[in-house]
């Protein structure tokens, strides 16, 4: 999770689109859900 947060912060600092951040969050959420199942 910390790695994901660091990646998001890096992308925010380097000017990604909001869509890019949203996509990353969706991927992380799916990965988390898959890990629980």
Buried (B, 14 or more C-beta within 10 A) or exposed (E): EEEBEEEBEEBEEEEBEEEEBEEBEEEBEEEEEEEEE
